Amino acid sequence: MTDYRLSVSARHCEAWVCREWILFAVLCPLFSILGCLSLATAEENLGAHILIVANGKWPDSVKIANYYAEKRNVPREQICLLECPTAETISRADFIKTIQDPIREFLETKGLLMRAASTPIRNKIRYMVLCYGVPLKVASDPKLVEAEAQRWPEQFRRNEAAIDSELALLPVEFRKTGVIRNPLYNRPNSTFAEPMNLELILVTRLDGPNAETAKALIDRALEGEAWGIHGRGYFDARGITKPGYVEGDNWIRKCHEFAKRAGFECVLDENEPIFDEGYAMTDCVLYAGWYTGSISGAPARKSFRFRPGAIAYHLHSDSGGTVRHETTCWVGPFVLRGVACTMGCVYEPYLPGSPNVAIFFERLLQGHTFAESAYASQQWLSWQTTFVGDPLYRPFAKDLGQQIAALEKAGRREVVFAYLRRINLLWNGDKRDEAMRLAREYQARLADPVLSEKIADMLCDGGDLVGAIPEYKEAARTTRDDWQAIRLHYKIADAYQKLGKDHLALQSLETILQRSPNYEGKVGLYLRMIPLAYKIGPKAKADAWKAEALKLNPSLTNNPSLRQ
């Protein structure tokens, strides 16, 4: 596997493709007239424009297809059952014989796609949904030789690809070696409608480690649309400045900026390591980060679960190398842990060929569907990205006011996170007095630890540490979430240390061990407590914690925090 950090030539490849794109492009210029299209209206039955593809060899695949058709009002005659291999990876020959040609024949036989001399003249289908059991990727075929490919940079003399990305170009004939530029990439308006679908179909899949989790993607999307998505955003950059790779960090920073602008409670980490296993990542509904090969850190905890409707992406060369494994890569584990949509690359894409996650988040937050946002973020097709989730998923179709009204009427607890967004919009807009007034008004009504923590955060931000500590303590006392309590006790300790009250800071940190004796972040906690204990005593405690820390991680022998 090629590490992005070693792909220095990726930027040069991108520049070359931009100069020579005509070698690849086969998509007609009709797209240039479509920039004024508005967002799809709620009244339009987009289900009528979906083709569902299932593997007839797998009963679960067919069940998922039927369930999706029912939930999205897709005509039954638009379910295409294939007799294809069940493996995730198949040969080019098997792809053509058992997937590409049968789907095209199905569309033409049903009158859904009409072509004249291989040129599409009518296509009812805008979206294609591949159900659990349909293969994921096409293996490299060294026997496939296309003459023009020999003039291209070596990095692009490749024909392995994600099946989703190949099928996106199903209406047209195209070269299989190298990349095809995506005409939907970063368009000012990424709404997808006719006649765009004469050249492009937006393909996503309902897939995961097992049939149950793949099917759950449908219900998660419907729940996210019904109530909106509510929780916190976590964005994990790396703090790098190296040309060719800094763009990945820029994407992550922009995701944080867009989410914060929308009022979400957000964290941006710019340290090289990912959020570690002991990090108190709670109520996660938005996530973007990089760069480890398989799920690790905070999201890898067995107890970790995303909030309903969650959207997550981890940038890595093969984050989608498999989607049917619980711990390998990122896509499958994300689905297992409750996301509604995610994406990943099946083979090395180079950084410019991976999804621009900033565009993806921006479009979703603007109210576009998952498929529209995903394809607007993808520069190249016939390439390496798979998109996992319901293509019609549109979590921001309703504005915040509409979401709050619906949640209040239904008496749903997640309204507290919708209130947080409203408070943050005021606070970030320099209406701080109004934000605090509203927060206290909501807190008087709900008595919720989430709001207590927010009030304390605002007090800290305003420099009132003394006023913040009682609010943090009240939140820690009333929360039922051990991870929220851990975060709160860290915040209490930070506040006490800033006030010069180290003994109270140490007491707060000790509370974490007392409340959560099996805390996964013990080593990091010890590294916070040991210097304080050596400074103020008791030394015996510091020695005991030092011994325990070294037992858990012997490599800490020379760590400065363990010195007296």
ZIGIPE-V651884 format. One record per residue. N is the residue number from 1. SS is DSSP state (2 for helix, 1 for strand, 0 for the rest). Layout:
BEGIN
N_SS, N_SS
END
This chain:
BEGIN
1_0, 2_0, 3_0, 4_2, 5_2, 6_2, 7_0, 8_0, 9_0, 10_2, 11_2, 12_2, 13_2, 14_2, 15_2, 16_2, 17_2, 18_2, 19_2, 20_0, 21_2, 22_2, 23_2, 24_0, 25_0, 26_0, 27_0, 28_0, 29_2, 30_2, 31_2, 32_2, 33_2, 34_0, 35_0, 36_0, 37_0, 38_0, 39_0, 40_0, 41_0, 42_0, 43_0, 44_0, 45_0, 46_2, 47_2, 48_2, 49_2, 50_1, 51_1, 52_1, 53_1, 54_1, 55_1, 56_0, 57_0, 58_0, 59_2, 60_2, 61_2, 62_2, 63_2, 64_2, 65_2, 66_2, 67_2, 68_2, 69_2, 70_2, 71_2, 72_2, 73_0, 74_0, 75_0, 76_2, 77_2, 78_2, 79_1, 80_1, 81_1, 82_1, 83_0, 84_0, 85_0, 86_0, 87_0, 88_0, 89_1, 90_1, 91_0, 92_2, 93_2, 94_2, 95_2, 96_2, 97_2, 98_2, 99_2, 100_2, 101_2, 102_2, 103_2, 104_2, 105_2, 106_2, 107_2, 108_2, 109_2, 110_0, 111_0, 112_0, 113_1, 114_1, 115_1, 116_1, 117_0, 118_0, 119_1, 120_1, 121_1, 122_1, 123_1, 124_0, 125_0, 126_0, 127_1, 128_1, 129_1, 130_1, 131_1, 132_0, 133_0, 134_0, 135_0, 136_0, 137_1, 138_1, 139_0, 140_0, 141_0, 142_0, 143_0, 144_0, 145_0, 146_0, 147_2, 148_2, 149_2, 150_2, 151_2, 152_0, 153_0, 154_2, 155_2, 156_2, 157_0, 158_0, 159_0, 160_0, 161_1, 162_1, 163_2, 164_2, 165_2, 166_2, 167_2, 168_0, 169_0, 170_0, 171_0, 172_0, 173_0, 174_0, 175_0, 176_0, 177_0, 178_0, 179_0, 180_1, 181_1, 182_0, 183_0, 184_0, 185_0, 186_0, 187_0, 188_0, 189_0, 190_0, 191_0, 192_0, 193_0, 194_0, 195_0, 196_2, 197_2, 198_2, 199_0, 200_0, 201_0, 202_1, 203_1, 204_1, 205_1, 206_1, 207_0, 208_0, 209_0, 210_0, 211_2, 212_2, 213_2, 214_2, 215_2, 216_2, 217_2, 218_2, 219_2, 220_2, 221_2, 222_2, 223_2, 224_2, 225_2, 226_2, 227_2, 228_0, 229_0, 230_0, 231_0, 232_1, 233_1, 234_1, 235_1, 236_1, 237_0, 238_0, 239_0, 240_0, 241_0, 242_0, 243_0, 244_0, 245_0, 246_2, 247_2, 248_2, 249_2, 250_2, 251_2, 252_2, 253_2, 254_2, 255_2, 256_2, 257_2, 258_2, 259_2, 260_2, 261_2, 262_0, 263_0, 264_0, 265_1, 266_1, 267_1, 268_1, 269_1, 270_0, 271_0, 272_0, 273_0, 274_0, 275_0, 276_0, 277_0, 278_0, 279_0, 280_0, 281_0, 282_0, 283_0, 284_1, 285_1, 286_1, 287_1, 288_1, 289_1, 290_0, 291_0, 292_0, 293_0, 294_0, 295_0, 296_0, 297_2, 298_2, 299_2, 300_2, 301_0, 302_0, 303_0, 304_0, 305_0, 306_0, 307_0, 308_0, 309_0, 310_0, 311_1, 312_1, 313_1, 314_1, 315_0, 316_0, 317_0, 318_0, 319_0, 320_0, 321_0, 322_0, 323_0, 324_0, 325_0, 326_0, 327_0, 328_0, 329_0, 330_0, 331_2, 332_2, 333_2, 334_2, 335_2, 336_2, 337_0, 338_0, 339_0, 340_0, 341_1, 342_1, 343_1, 344_1, 345_1, 346_0, 347_0, 348_0, 349_0, 350_0, 351_2, 352_2, 353_2, 354_0, 355_0, 356_0, 357_2, 358_2, 359_2, 360_2, 361_2, 362_2, 363_2, 364_2, 365_2, 366_2, 367_0, 368_0, 369_0, 370_2, 371_2, 372_2, 373_2, 374_2, 375_2, 376_2, 377_0, 378_0, 379_0, 380_1, 381_1, 382_0, 383_0, 384_0, 385_1, 386_1, 387_1, 388_1, 389_1, 390_0, 391_0, 392_0, 393_0, 394_0, 395_0, 396_0, 397_0, 398_0, 399_0, 400_2, 401_2, 402_2, 403_2, 404_2, 405_2, 406_2, 407_2, 408_2, 409_2, 410_2, 411_0, 412_0, 413_0, 414_0, 415_2, 416_2, 417_2, 418_2, 419_2, 420_2, 421_2, 422_2, 423_2, 424_2, 425_2, 426_2, 427_2, 428_2, 429_0, 430_0, 431_0, 432_2, 433_2, 434_2, 435_2, 436_2, 437_2, 438_2, 439_2, 440_2, 441_2, 442_2, 443_2, 444_2, 445_2, 446_2, 447_0, 448_0, 449_2, 450_2, 451_2, 452_2, 453_2, 454_2, 455_2, 456_2, 457_2, 458_2, 459_2, 460_2, 461_2, 462_0, 463_0, 464_0, 465_2, 466_2, 467_2, 468_2, 469_2, 470_2, 471_2, 472_2, 473_2, 474_2, 475_2, 476_2, 477_2, 478_2, 479_0, 480_0, 481_0, 482_2, 483_2, 484_2, 485_2, 486_2, 487_2, 488_2, 489_2, 490_2, 491_2, 492_2, 493_2, 494_2, 495_2, 496_2, 497_2, 498_2, 499_0, 500_0, 501_0, 502_2, 503_2, 504_2, 505_2, 506_2, 507_2, 508_2, 509_2, 510_2, 511_2, 512_2, 513_2, 514_2, 515_2, 516_0, 517_0, 518_0, 519_0, 520_0, 521_0, 522_2, 523_2, 524_2, 525_2, 526_2, 527_2, 528_2, 529_2, 530_2, 531_2, 532_2, 533_2, 534_2, 535_2, 536_2, 537_0, 538_0, 539_2, 540_2, 541_2, 542_2, 543_2, 544_2, 545_2, 546_2, 547_2, 548_2, 549_2, 550_2, 551_2, 552_2, 553_0, 554_2, 555_2, 556_2, 557_0, 558_0, 559_0, 560_2, 561_2, 562_2, 563_0, 564_0
END
